[in-house]
Amino acid sequence: MPYPDHALDVPEQTAVAAAAASAPSVLNSQPWLFSTGPQGVEVHADPRRAPTATASARRDVYLSCGAALFTVRAALARLDRAVRVSVLPEAGDPLLVARVTVTGDGGDPEAAALYRWVGDRRTNRHPFRPEPVPAGVLALLGGAAEHEGATLRRLDAEPEYQRVLTLIRRASLAEDDAVREDGADRLTGVPPAVPVENLGPVPRRDGTDGGAVRDLAPDLALPGRGTAAFEPHPELAVLETAEDGPASWVAAGQALQRLLLEATGHGIAASFANQPLEDAELREEVSSSAAHFGHPQMVLRMGYPLTRPPAAPRRPQHEVLRRVGR
Ligand SMILES: Cc1cc2nc3c(=O)[nH]c(=O)nc-3n(C[C@H](O)[C@H](O)[C@H](O)COP(=O)(O)O)c2cc1C
């Protein structure tokens, strides 16, 4: 039977999978597999690639797959396809994160517009300019998160800002000790992981590090990596969901990518300080004194970048793409 006009041809399937694979993922582990066919795309989780060092590995896999899922939606919208998205569609298959079915022509124009920024988005662990992110842009980013069922909680009240910063610092100290023991694994354990060019400079731990930059390789003397003072008071925000569990993690991942693409379009870069979320007790504390109670999924540092890091490497497509006939 001939396929309808809106069926995806092979180059279109390849392009959608390539875009999806450029999504952010925990420690660049890329814990996903894509099945593509004329009728759409499935996003599967590949937990074998989850970093083993943290207690949040399962959550981080779903967050990463959620970011890839939003990218699939944006890429299909750019191809002018309307889609139906089913998150966790098979109760017996928790690794099938989502099924995206092409239903006709006419892509969502907002998602299509965001596709433009997919190739430009980077996690940026370099210092940012000291200027604040404009309130209007932050409102747009909040709207992007809400569109996907999550909340971007700005840490705009100083006591709350300092409270979360203290939790980040506490987690960083514990992590620095752990990474000192298995640092090489962290960098090379899940190839291609995070290469030195993407680590950013070593933050000066002298009060000028802004406190919220995560050094993924403390104490490893890596050639080509300098030190730097960071902006003193970065914009910090917590991406939260009302519930906690795989469906919420996928929603948060979609919200993350949606708001990061929106931010990229406004010249804003982000890095993440998820270290307190990787410890069950500290994660509780990140949410516990907030005026409203959400489940924290990501801690974001945002600002105007001074440096543009290279695109972090991705696994070869044949490892992550499976073509199916339907
Ligand atoms: C769930 C999740 C957690 C992450 N946690 C951190 C983090 O705590 N610190 C950090 O610097 N980057 C973090 N990242 C960013 C990844 O390291 C980054 O996406 C990956 O290295 C690929 O680089 P890219 O975003 O520039 O494409 C996280 C990403 C995801 C999706």
The ligand as a Gaussian input file, in Angstrom:
#p B3LYP/6-31G(d) Opt

LIG

0 1
 C       19.706000      15.383000      33.039000
 C       20.920000      16.209000      32.743000
 C       21.775000      16.570000      33.788000
 C       22.901000      17.361000      33.531000
 N       23.686000      17.767000      34.584000
 C       24.712000      18.615000      34.349000
 C       25.433000      19.194000      35.426000
 O       25.114000      18.993000      36.592000
 N       26.461000      20.025000      35.139000
 C       26.813000      20.331000      33.858000
 O       27.752000      21.082000      33.672000
 N       26.139000      19.805000      32.805000
 C       25.082000      18.977000      33.026000
 N       24.341000      18.508000      31.977000
 C       24.708000      18.894000      30.599000
 C       25.406000      17.759000      29.859000
 O       26.662000      17.486000      30.419000
 C       25.511000      18.150000      28.373000
 O       24.231000      18.215000      27.827000
 C       26.343000      17.173000      27.563000
 O       27.681000      17.177000      28.003000
 C       26.301000      17.472000      26.054000
 O       26.770000      18.757000      25.789000
 P       25.855000      19.865000      25.098000
 O       24.716000      20.152000      26.010000
 O       26.766000      21.055000      24.909000
 O       25.363000      19.313000      23.779000
 C       23.199000      17.747000      32.197000
 C       22.319000      17.394000      31.160000
 C       21.185000      16.648000      31.428000
 C       20.226000      16.330000      30.306000

